[in-house]
Amino acid sequence: MISGIWQRPALIERNNFVFKSLSCWSYNVAVGCGHSCRFCYVPSASTNKMAAKLAEHGVRDPDAEWGDYVLLRQWNEQAFKVSLKCAEAKPLADLNADGNRAVMFCTTTDPYQVIRRGLGSAGQPVEGVDLTVLNQQCATLVREALRLIRDHSTLNVRILTRSPLASGDFDLMKSFGPRLLFGMSIPTLNNRLATIYEPKAPAPSRRLETLKEAKEAGLHIYAAVAPVYPECDGDDMAATCQALAELEPVTVFMEPINIRAENVKRIADHAAKIGQNVNTAVFESTKTWAGYALWQLFKFEQIARGAGLGSKLHLWPDKSLRAWIDPKRLEVWWNKISAWPK
């Protein structure tokens, strides 16, 4: 893994989410992510645009090497406070109505990942990279930003992670009261299947335990069942829904895997590398992908209703499905605003 320090500080910045109902702003602690999720859309939306700067750190292909680089943003309290002040002053009329006036930790990386051994482009350890210090700095980026948002604004916070490390900040999160929602990404409860699609992320079963711990700690919780793998059938989705329903989450988000840049190739290459078969046939054409995506969306909606999650469900259909479904149905899914605790 290539690890080190990115040139720009971590700031609160407007995001460009459409129909996600997640947040109005993003706060990203790093460029890159060590969880190495093969399906991830971030390279196509973000890091590919930073290719020239990433090359200076030894990253030759931001898409193909996704999961093999984490460059931590710097903590600059003054600059962060300026970005926080700007966000606080933004009129409601200028914000996306479905964002719940929230800052999301994080949208292009994971706020609670472990930064591992740093290597340069020649495969040798990078001089001056102290992993203990980097991981401490990552924790500081999250905790200091949370404290400043809590104490110097009225903004809400949405946290989304795959890491049990988040439990170390539960007391801080609880101090926000209804201003903070804590969520875990749990696309399946099948740990074996997750090792194919999310090879370096903590097991889904452990993520579910962390979500339970968050609930027991008094946090308001939600879940992102996203993205659901092609191998996840009705029984798989039902098991996930039932486990989540028992926790009474505020919201449950769901989406299938969408085709972005080289993510399908990443999935296939990694599966072949570890000797596993995956259903990449669903991605062979726009028609086969649309069939897979729509089946999962409708099936999950049905299962979620049966589990008592219907009113809490927020589906994320991709805009590419416009040609394959009644536009009125898409509008219903897109325009739903996710709940926020009172």
C-alpha positions in Angstrom: 0.0 0.0 0.0 1.2 3.5 -0.8 0.5 5.7 2.2 1.5 9.2 3.2 0.3 12.8 3.4 -1.9 14.5 0.8 -1.2 18.2 0.0 -4.6 19.6 0.8 -6.3 19.8 4.3 -9.5 18.1 5.2 -12.4 20.5 4.8 -16.2 20.5 4.8 -17.1 20.8 1.1 -20.4 20.7 -0.9 -21.0 17.4 -2.5 -22.9 16.6 -5.7 -25.2 13.8 -4.6 -28.3 13.5 -6.6 -31.3 11.6 -5.1 -29.2 10.0 -2.4 -30.7 11.8 0.6 -27.5 11.5 2.5 -26.0 14.9 3.1 -25.4 18.4 1.9 -21.6 18.4 2.6 -18.8 15.9 2.6 -15.8 15.6 4.9 -13.1 13.3 3.6 -10.0 12.4 5.7 -8.0 10.8 2.9 -7.5 10.3 -0.8 -7.8 6.6 -1.4 -9.1 3.9 0.9 -7.5 0.7 2.3 -10.7 -1.4 2.3 -10.1 -2.2 -1.4 -13.7 -2.7 -2.3 -13.6 -4.0 -5.9 -16.9 -2.4 -6.9 -16.1 1.1 -5.6 -17.2 4.1 -7.7 -14.8 6.6 -6.1 -12.0 6.3 -8.7 -14.4 7.2 -11.6 -16.0 10.1 -9.6 -12.9 11.4 -7.8 -9.4 10.0 -7.7 -9.0 9.6 -11.5 -9.3 13.4 -11.7 -6.3 13.6 -9.3 -4.1 11.3 -11.5 -1.3 13.8 -12.0 -0.9 14.5 -8.2 -1.3 10.9 -7.3 1.5 10.0 -9.7 3.8 12.1 -7.6 3.1 9.6 -4.8 3.8 6.6 -7.0 0.2 5.8 -8.0 0.3 4.9 -11.7 -3.3 4.0 -12.2 -5.8 5.4 -9.7 -8.5 3.1 -10.8 -6.6 -0.2 -11.2 -4.7 0.4 -7.9 -7.8 1.4 -5.9 -7.4 0.0 -2.4 -3.6 0.2 -2.6 -3.1 3.8 -1.7 -4.2 6.0 1.3 -2.9 9.5 1.4 -4.1 11.3 4.5 -5.3 14.8 4.3 -3.7 17.4 6.7 -5.4 18.8 9.7 -5.6 22.6 9.6 -7.9 23.8 12.3 -8.2 27.3 11.0 -9.0 26.2 7.5 -11.5 23.7 8.8 -13.2 26.4 10.9 -13.5 28.6 7.8 -15.2 25.8 5.9 -17.5 25.1 8.9 -18.5 28.7 9.1 -19.3 28.8 5.4 -21.5 25.7 5.7 -23.3 27.0 8.8 -24.1 30.2 7.0 -25.4 28.6 3.9 -29.2 29.4 3.5 -31.5 26.4 3.4 -32.8 27.6 0.1 -29.4 27.0 -1.4 -29.1 23.4 -0.1 -30.4 20.1 -1.5 -33.6 19.4 0.4 -32.9 15.7 0.8 -29.5 16.4 2.5 -30.9 17.0 6.0 -28.4 19.8 6.4 -25.8 17.2 7.2 -22.1 16.7 6.8 -21.1 13.2 5.8 -18.0 11.4 7.2 -17.0 10.2 4.5 -18.1 10.0 0.9 -14.8 9.0 -0.9 -13.0 7.1 1.8 -13.7 5.5 5.2 -13.2 7.6 8.3 -12.2 4.6 10.5 -9.9 2.6 8.3 -6.5 1.3 9.3 -3.6 2.7 7.3 -1.2 -0.1 6.6 2.5 -0.5 5.5 3.5 2.2 3.1 5.4 1.4 -0.1 6.7 3.6 -2.9 6.5 2.9 -6.6 9.6 0.8 -6.4 8.1 -1.5 -3.8 10.3 -0.3 -1.0 9.1 1.2 2.3 8.6 5.0 2.1 11.2 6.8 4.2 9.7 9.1 6.9 6.2 7.3 6.8 5.4 6.3 10.4 2.2 4.2 10.3 1.5 4.8 14.0 1.6 8.5 13.6 -0.5 8.3 10.4 -3.2 6.3 12.2 -3.1 8.7 15.1 -3.5 11.6 12.7 -6.4 9.9 11.0 -8.2 9.6 14.4 -7.4 13.3 15.1 -8.9 14.3 11.7 -12.2 12.7 12.7 -12.4 13.6 16.3 -11.4 17.2 16.1 -13.7 17.8 13.2 -16.6 16.2 15.1 -15.9 18.4 18.2 -15.8 21.6 16.2 -19.0 20.8 14.3 -20.7 20.0 17.6 -19.5 23.0 19.5 -19.4 25.7 16.7 -22.4 24.9 14.5 -25.9 23.6 14.3 -25.1 21.2 11.4 -26.1 17.5 11.5 -23.6 14.7 10.9 -23.9 11.4 9.1 -21.2 8.8 9.6 -20.8 5.8 7.3 -18.1 3.2 7.8 -17.3 -0.4 7.5 -15.0 -0.4 10.5 -15.6 -1.5 14.1 -12.9 1.1 15.1 -15.7 3.6 15.1 -16.8 2.2 18.5 -14.0 4.2 20.1 -15.8 7.4 19.3 -19.3 6.4 20.4 -19.2 8.6 23.5 -18.3 11.6 21.3 -21.0 10.7 18.8 -23.6 10.4 21.5 -22.9 13.9 22.7 -24.5 15.1 19.4 -27.9 13.7 20.4 -30.3 13.7 17.4 -27.9 15.7 15.3 -25.8 12.6 14.4 -26.7 9.4 12.6 -24.2 6.5 12.7 -24.3 3.9 9.9 -22.6 0.8 8.7 -22.3 -0.5 5.1 -23.7 -4.0 5.2 -24.5 -5.3 1.7 -24.8 -8.9 2.9 -24.2 -11.0 6.0 -22.3 -13.6 3.9 -18.7 -13.1 5.1 -17.2 -15.4 2.5 -18.9 -13.5 -0.3 -17.7 -10.2 1.1 -14.1 -11.4 0.9 -14.4 -11.4 -2.9 -16.0 -8.0 -3.2 -14.4 -6.2 -0.2 -11.2 -8.1 0.4 -9.6 -5.8 3.0 -12.8 -4.6 4.8 -13.9 -6.0 8.2 -16.4 -8.9 7.9 -20.1 -7.9 7.6 -20.9 -10.0 10.7 -18.6 -7.8 12.7 -20.1 -4.7 11.2 -23.5 -5.8 12.3 -22.2 -6.3 15.8 -20.8 -2.8 15.7 -24.2 -1.4 14.7 -25.7 -3.3 17.6 -23.1 -1.8 19.9 -23.9 1.7 18.6 -27.6 1.1 19.3 -26.9 -0.1 22.8 -24.7 3.0 23.3 -27.7 5.2 22.6 -26.8 6.3 19.1 -29.3 6.9 16.3 -28.4 4.3 13.6 -29.0 3.5 10.0 -27.6 1.0 7.5 -26.5 1.1 3.8 -27.2 -2.3 2.2 -25.0 -1.2 -0.7 -24.0 -2.3 -3.1 -25.9 -5.7 -3.1 -23.8 -8.3 -5.0 -25.2 -10.2 -8.0 -24.9 -13.4 -6.0 -27.3 -12.1 -3.2 -30.6 -13.8 -3.8 -33.9 -13.3 -2.0 -32.8 -15.4 1.0 -29.6 -13.4 1.4 -31.5 -10.1 1.3 -34.1 -11.4 3.7 -31.5 -12.4 6.2 -29.9 -8.9 6.0 -33.3 -7.2 6.3 -34.4 -9.3 9.3 -31.1 -8.6 11.2 -31.4 -4.9 10.6 -35.1 -4.7 11.4 -34.3 -6.0 14.9 -32.2 -2.9 15.5 -34.9 -0.5 14.5 -32.7 1.8 12.3 -33.8 5.3 11.3 -33.2 4.6 7.6 -32.1 1.7 5.4 -30.5 2.6 2.1 -30.1 0.0 -0.7 -28.6 -0.2 -4.2 -27.2 -2.8 -6.6 -23.7 -2.6 -8.1 -23.6 0.0 -10.8 -21.1 -0.1 -13.7 -18.5 2.6 -13.2 -15.1 2.9 -15.1 -13.1 -0.2 -14.4 -15.0 -1.6 -11.4 -16.3 -4.7 -13.1 -12.8 -5.6 -14.3 -11.6 -5.1 -10.8 -14.2 -7.5 -9.5 -13.4 -10.1 -12.1 -9.7 -9.8 -11.8 -9.7 -10.2 -8.0 -12.1 -13.1 -8.1 -9.9 -14.9 -10.6 -6.8 -14.2 -8.5 -8.3 -15.9 -5.4 -9.9 -18.7 -7.4 -13.6 -17.7 -6.9 -16.4 -17.5 -9.4 -18.6 -14.4 -9.5 -21.6 -13.5 -11.6 -20.1 -10.9 -13.9 -22.5 -12.0 -16.7 -25.0 -9.5 -15.4 -22.6 -6.7 -16.4 -22.1 -7.9 -20.0 -24.6 -5.5 -21.5 -26.8 -2.6 -20.5 -29.8 -4.9 -20.8 -28.4 -7.6 -18.5 -27.3 -5.1 -16.0 -30.7 -3.3 -16.0 -32.4 -6.7 -15.4 -30.2 -7.5 -12.5 -30.5 -4.0 -10.9 -34.3 -3.8 -11.3 -34.9 -7.3 -9.9 -32.8 -6.5 -6.8 -34.5 -3.2 -6.3 -38.0 -4.6 -6.5 -37.2 -7.7 -4.6 -35.5 -5.8 -1.8 -38.4 -3.4 -1.6 -40.8 -6.3 -1.2 -38.6 -8.0 1.5 -38.0 -4.8 3.4 -41.8 -4.2 3.6 -42.3 -7.7 4.9 -39.6 -7.1 7.6 -41.3 -3.9 8.7 -38.7 -1.6 7.1 -40.8 -0.3 4.2 -41.4 3.2 5.5 -37.6 3.4 6.4 -36.3 2.2 3.0 -34.6 4.5 0.6 -33.6 2.9 -2.7 -30.8 4.2 -4.9 -31.7 3.4 -8.5 -29.1 4.6 -11.0 -30.1 7.2 -13.5 -29.2 4.7 -16.3 -32.4 2.8 -15.5 -34.6 5.5 -17.0 -34.9 3.5 -20.2 -36.0 0.3 -18.5 -38.6 1.4 -15.9 -41.6 3.6 -15.6 -40.2 7.1 -14.9 -42.9 7.7 -12.3 -41.6 4.7 -10.3 -38.1 6.2 -10.4 -39.4 9.6 -9.3 -41.0 8.0 -6.3 -37.7 6.3 -5.3 -35.5 9.3 -6.1 -37.6 11.9 -4.4 -38.1 10.2 -1.0 -36.3 12.1 1.7 -34.6 9.9 4.3 -35.7 10.3 7.9 -33.8 12.1 10.6 -34.2 11.7 14.3 -36.3 14.3 16.0 
